[in-house]
């Protein structure tokens, strides 16, 4: 149940847009942190494309 992983209550109705927004927010932050650790410049536009592709397969 993905909503439990994102911290949502199972009693609350969840729209797919809120799930995708939460997924994007979390994954973009992770990707940015990983890039900063490795010394790469975090390009938001490119990162957004990568995370959007991950959402398609999630």
ZIFENRA-V57239 format. One record per helix or strand of 2 or more residues. SS is the DSSP state (a for helix, b for strand). FROM is the first residue (numbers start at 1). TO is the last residue. Records with the same first field share a line. If there is no record, write none. Layout:
SS=FROM-TO, FROM-TO
//
This chain:
a=2-5, 16-37, 44-57
//
